[in-house]
Structures are given as C-alpha cells and as structure tokens.
C-alpha cells in the first residue's frame, strides 16, 4: 500500500489496468481506502509534524514497537 498509494494513475484513474496481475487487483481496494489518509499529498501546504503528532501518538504506541530499527 505504501509503495503504490502515490501512483494516482493506477488507483484513481484506472490507467494501465491491463498491466495488473492478481496481486495488484487484490491490493487495489486497500490502497483506495488508504488514499483519504494520505495527508501530505492532499493539501497545498505540507502539514507540520508538531501538529500531527498528538493525533497519532496513541496509534503509534499501539501498533509500533518502542524502538524501530532500520
């Protein structure tokens, strides 16, 4: 989902549907559901992290480990 959510030609416009395989077709509904939550690309001004952080702190604590290794 994260990989393809910015590929609007695919999930918004239906472009290149003939190139999709079964995995792509299975992912498409999830990518479309995620689209409204992609805040950075939906507003003319990029949101500030300090404004968004309180909204997501509980979710981060619930679903992410305390330490993330890269």
C-alpha positions in Angstrom: 0.0 0.0 0.0 2.7 2.5 1.0 4.6 1.7 -2.2 1.6 2.4 -4.5 -0.5 5.0 -2.8 1.0 7.9 -4.7 0.5 6.2 -8.0 -2.7 8.0 -8.7 -2.9 7.0 -12.3 -3.4 3.4 -11.1 -5.8 3.8 -8.1 -7.7 7.0 -9.0 -7.9 7.0 -12.8 -7.8 3.3 -13.6 -4.9 3.8 -16.1 -2.9 0.7 -17.2 -5.5 -1.8 -15.8 -4.4 -4.2 -18.4 -1.0 -4.5 -16.7 -2.4 -5.7 -13.4 -1.9 -9.2 -12.1 -3.9 -10.9 -9.3 -1.8 -9.4 -6.5 -2.3 -5.9 -7.9 -6.0 -6.4 -8.1 -6.1 -7.7 -4.6 -4.2 -4.6 -3.3 -6.2 -2.0 -5.1 -9.2 -1.8 -2.6 -6.8 -1.3 0.3 -4.8 1.4 -1.5 -8.1 3.2 -2.3 -9.2 3.0 1.3 -5.8 4.4 2.4 -5.9 7.3 0.0 -8.0 9.7 2.1 -5.5 9.4 4.9 -2.5 10.4 2.8 -2.4 13.9 4.3 0.8 15.1 2.8 -0.4 15.0 -0.8 -4.0 16.2 -0.2 -3.3 19.7 1.0 -1.5 22.6 -0.8 0.7 23.2 2.3 2.5 20.3 3.9 1.3 19.7 7.5 3.7 20.3 10.4 4.7 17.2 12.3 4.2 19.0 15.6 0.5 19.5 14.7 0.0 15.9 13.5 1.9 14.1 16.3 -0.8 14.3 19.1 -3.3 12.8 16.7 -1.2 9.8 16.0 0.7 9.2 19.3 -1.9 6.6 20.6 -1.9 4.7 17.3 1.9 4.7 17.2 2.1 3.4 20.8 -0.5 0.7 20.0 0.9 -0.6 16.7 4.6 0.2 16.6 7.4 -1.0 18.8 9.0 1.5 21.2 12.2 1.2 19.1 12.3 0.9 15.4 15.4 -0.5 13.8 16.3 0.5 10.2 
